[in-house]
Amino acid sequence: MSQIRKAVIPAAGCGTRMFPATYAIPKEMLPVAGKPLIQYAIEEAAESGIEEVVLVLSQGKETIIEHCRALRSSISFDPAHSAKLPTIQVAWQQAPRGLADAILTARGFIGEESFAVILPDVLIDSKTPCTAQLAECCDANARCVIAMRDVDSDKTDRFGILELSEEETHSQQTFRIKSLIEKPGPDMAPSTYGIYGRYILPVEIFDCIEEIQPGFGEERQLTDALNLLANKIPAFGFLFEGTHYDAGNHPEFLEASVVYALKNPAAYPDLSNRLEEFLRQHNPQPALSRLAS
C-alpha cells in the first residue's frame, strides 16, 4: 500500500440544495448529531493516516477556519478519534467554477504525490474509513481509485457514472474504469455504478483539469477530467464498504442526523424510545429498524 499523506476537502460551494439554511451558514458547518460536516471529513482524514489537509474555501466560509482553529486547540475535536489531527492548509477558490476547479486550486499544496479527496457533504458510515479503504488498494499499478456503489437505475442522473471493464480487476472489489459521465439519464448511463465522493488521485489529474472545458452546469466537472485521466493511466473503481448519506440534500441530511444520533446514546439519551413512540403514533408499521441497524 502506498502512503497517502495529503487530502483535499473541497468546501467552496454555495450549498444551494440546502437553502435557506445555507444563506446564513456554510453547508459544511451544518451539524449532524451536533458535529459539523467539515469535522466528519477531517476526522475521516485523520483516521485514514492523512497528515495534511487542504481546505478549498470561498469568500464567506471563514467560520470553517474558526472551527478548525478550535479543533487544533482540542476544544471540539472528538476524543473518541484518537488519530492525530492533520495539519490544515487553506486554498481559496475565487469563483464557483466546479469541483474540478476547486481541486486544481489546491495544486500548490500537493506537490508530486498522490492525494485523497473527501467531499464533506458525503457521509460514509463504515468500520474502516472509506478513504483508508481506497488507500489500501493504491500501489504503482493503481494510483487512481474512486469510491463507487451500485445505484438505482432511475437515479443515475444524481451521480457521476462509471463504465467498467469487469475483466480487468485489481482486487475483488476493484475494477478498471473505461469511461465516466456526469449525471446521465437512465437511457444514457453506461452502467449503474455511481461515484460516491471519495477519491485517491495522482498528480496527473491537475493537467487533465486544465485541459477540459466547462461541461455539465457550465462548470469544470471532475468526471470529465477523470475521463481524460483514465485514457492516460489505469483508473479503478472501488466497491467500498459502508452506508452512504448525501448530507447535501434535506431528506438524507435529516436521515443522517437521526442515524448518527442513535449511534451516540450517551449524547442523545432515550432518543430511540422517543422515535419509536413518535412512529407508533403516526405510523403503526415498524419504521425505525433500518435507522437503528
SULQUI-V748828 format. One record per residue. N is the residue number from 1. RES is the residue in one small letter. PSI is psi in whole degrees, -180 to 180 (999 if undefined). Layout:
[[N | RES | PSI] [N | RES | PSI]]
This chain:
[[1 | m | 132] [2 | s | 151] [3 | q | 116] [4 | i | 111] [5 | r | -23] [6 | k | 151] [7 | a | 143] [8 | v | 129] [9 | i | 101] [10 | p | 124] [11 | a | 39] [12 | a | -6] [13 | g | 165] [14 | c | -18] [15 | g | 39] [16 | t | -29] [17 | r | -16] [18 | m | 15] [19 | f | 147] [20 | p | -5] [21 | a | -39] [22 | t | 2] [23 | y | -31] [24 | a | -25] [25 | i | 142] [26 | p | 142] [27 | k | -39] [28 | e | -12] [29 | m | 0] [30 | l | 132] [31 | p | 133] [32 | v | 115] [33 | a | 44] [34 | g | 3] [35 | k | 131] [36 | p | 151] [37 | l | -40] [38 | i | -32] [39 | q | -37] [40 | y | -42] [41 | a | -44] [42 | i | -40] [43 | e | -38] [44 | e | -42] [45 | a | -46] [46 | a | -45] [47 | e | -16] [48 | s | 7] [49 | g | 12] [50 | i | 133] [51 | e | -24] [52 | e | 129] [53 | v | 134] [54 | v | 112] [55 | l | 126] [56 | v | 114] [57 | l | 167] [58 | s | 171] [59 | q | 136] [60 | g | -3] [61 | k | 23] [62 | e | -25] [63 | t | -26] [64 | i | -41] [65 | i | -42] [66 | e | -41] [67 | h | -39] [68 | c | -34] [69 | r | -38] [70 | a | -39] [71 | l | -43] [72 | r | -35] [73 | s | 9] [74 | s | 18] [75 | i | -40] [76 | s | -7] [77 | f | 126] [78 | d | 118] [79 | p | -17] [80 | a | -21] [81 | h | 99] [82 | s | -13] [83 | a | 149] [84 | k | 136] [85 | l | 130] [86 | p | 158] [87 | t | 138] [88 | i | 123] [89 | q | 159] [90 | v | 129] [91 | a | 143] [92 | w | 123] [93 | q | 124] [94 | q | -25] [95 | a | 154] [96 | p | 85] [97 | r | 12] [98 | g | 168] [99 | l | -42] [100 | a | -43] [101 | d | -37] [102 | a | -43] [103 | i | -40] [104 | l | -33] [105 | t | -28] [106 | a | 2] [107 | r | -42] [108 | g | -18] [109 | f | -13] [110 | i | -37] [111 | g | -136] [112 | e | 26] [113 | e | 153] [114 | s | 154] [115 | f | 161] [116 | a | 155] [117 | v | 128] [118 | i | 116] [119 | l | 120] [120 | p | -20] [121 | d | 4] [122 | v | 109] [123 | l | 131] [124 | i | 111] [125 | d | 109] [126 | s | 154] [127 | k | -47] [128 | t | 126] [129 | p | 141] [130 | c | -39] [131 | t | -39] [132 | a | -36] [133 | q | -44] [134 | l | -44] [135 | a | -30] [136 | e | -31] [137 | c | 12] [138 | c | 132] [139 | d | -165] [140 | a | -26] [141 | n | -12] [142 | a | 81] [143 | r | -12] [144 | c | 114] [145 | v | 132] [146 | i | 131] [147 | a | 131] [148 | m | 162] [149 | r | 147] [150 | d | 136] [151 | v | 161] [152 | d | 140] [153 | s | -26] [154 | d | 5] [155 | k | 14] [156 | t | -24] [157 | d | 6] [158 | r | -3] [159 | f | 159] [160 | g | 135] [161 | i | 139] [162 | l | 141] [163 | e | 123] [164 | l | 154] [165 | s | 96] [166 | e | -9] [167 | e | -24] [168 | e | 98] [169 | t | 152] [170 | h | -26] [171 | s | -178] [172 | q | -18] [173 | q | 1] [174 | t | 125] [175 | f | 143] [176 | r | 136] [177 | i | 129] [178 | k | -46] [179 | s | 169] [180 | l | 151] [181 | i | 141] [182 | e | 117] [183 | k | 56] [184 | p | 152] [185 | g | 164] [186 | p | -34] [187 | d | -20] [188 | m | -10] [189 | a | 130] [190 | p | -14] [191 | s | -172] [192 | t | 23] [193 | y | 113] [194 | g | 156] [195 | i | 137] [196 | y | 40] [197 | g | 16] [198 | r | 135] [199 | y | 148] [200 | i | 122] [201 | l | 144] [202 | p | 166] [203 | v | -19] [204 | e | -19] [205 | i | -30] [206 | f | -44] [207 | d | -37] [208 | c | -39] [209 | i | -41] [210 | e | -24] [211 | e | -27] [212 | i | 159] [213 | q | 160] [214 | p | 137] [215 | g | -124] [216 | f | 128] [217 | g | 14] [218 | e | 30] [219 | e | 159] [220 | r | 111] [221 | q | 133] [222 | l | -34] [223 | t | -36] [224 | d | -42] [225 | a | -39] [226 | l | -35] [227 | n | -42] [228 | l | -42] [229 | l | -40] [230 | a | -18] [231 | n | -8] [232 | k | -40] [233 | i | 160] [234 | p | 132] [235 | a | 144] [236 | f | 146] [237 | g | 137] [238 | f | 125] [239 | l | 95] [240 | f | 161] [241 | e | 134] [242 | g | 173] [243 | t | 132] [244 | h | 139] [245 | y | 124] [246 | d | 90] [247 | a | 8] [248 | g | 5] [249 | n | 156] [250 | h | -49] [251 | p | -47] [252 | e | -27] [253 | f | -44] [254 | l | -44] [255 | e | -46] [256 | a | -39] [257 | s | -42] [258 | v | -46] [259 | v | -47] [260 | y | -31] [261 | a | -41] [262 | l | -25] [263 | k | -9] [264 | n | 72] [265 | p | -24] [266 | a | -38] [267 | a | -25] [268 | y | 68] [269 | p | 139] [270 | d | 10] [271 | l | -42] [272 | s | -45] [273 | n | -39] [274 | r | -40] [275 | l | -41] [276 | e | -44] [277 | e | -42] [278 | f | -45] [279 | l | -34] [280 | r | -37] [281 | q | -32] [282 | h | -17] [283 | n | 110] [284 | p | -15] [285 | q | 142] [286 | p | 130] [287 | a | -3] [288 | l | -13] [289 | s | -39] [290 | r | -38] [291 | l | -37] [292 | a | -15] [293 | s | 999]]
